[in-house]
Amino acid sequence: MTKIYLFPGQGSQKKGMGAGLFEAFPDELAQARAALGYDLAELCLNDPQGQLDQTAFTQPALYAVSALTLMKKLREGEAPHAVAGHSLGEYDALFAAGVFDFVTGLRLVQKRGEIMAKQSGGGMAAIVGLEDAKILQVIQDHGYQIDVANYNSDGQTVVSGLKADVEKSQADFEAAGARMVIPLKVSGAFHSRFMKPAADEFAAFLESIPFQAPKIPVYSNVTAQPHQVTDLKANMARQIHSSVRWVELVQNLMALPEAQFEEVGPGTVLTGLLKRIKKKA
């Protein structure tokens, strides 16, 4: 049996997440406060200033809650054999594999969130019930400055690009057969060409951060294959402006012997995607 942990990305955050965890890990909570400059438990549990959905705050908060959830499972003797994370969740996967420690991961996602938050003017939308080939055809036919951000499951694909183009394209995707097009509450065109400046800035930041070789396989959003230590930093920078190849990644994990999946972190978004991917397979 191959135990596989999946870590959720941005969008799975919710007020109240981490309840029961923070008191179990007082040292890590203190380290987080020192690294971030604010009370992570107060943000996650109460969100008094309405910051939890702001990218610069969402990313450290979600990373921390998923990381603490993992640490609780490790205390209980439940270690995975392979890991993967959706977008931001890939940092929890790397932490799980021993690539860096908890605080280093916090600093990474804090910087990532700050850099990504600076890229404004973008939009994203989830397209339900339309084949990827038809989505790409609509984009090409109308000349929209839009890219596929996430190949999430059969029948659910996320696009990302100029906000005006994302809004204008909704009618064309529906005319092409989409059951629905759902605008996402984001501030930027994540995982698109418009995040290339953010990726370049983050790549420069990564140069000074020490990474260790993964102790267990970590499947990459960019390649859908296990990370190679020589390409790890380059791929984590590329991830910001590249498509998340989640369907292909999960299919590769499903090929492992007696693959058993578990979502580690708040929410059940990845569990739902996994069911749809398995059904299609």
Secondary structure, DSSP 8 states (H G I E B T S, - for coil): -EEEEEE--TT---TTTTTTTGGG-HHHHHHHHHHHSS-HHHHHHT-TTS-TTSHHHHHHHHHHHHHHHHHHHHHTT---SEEEESTTHHHHHHHHTTSS-HHHHHHHHHHHHHHHHT--SEEEEEEES--HHHHHHHHHHHT--EEEEEEEETTEEEEEEEHHHHHHHHHHHHHTT-SEEEE---SS-TTSGGGHHHHHHHHHHHTTS-----SS-EE-TTTSSB--GGGHHHHHHHTTTS-B-HHHHHHHHHTSTTEEEEE-SSSSHHHHHHHHHHHH-
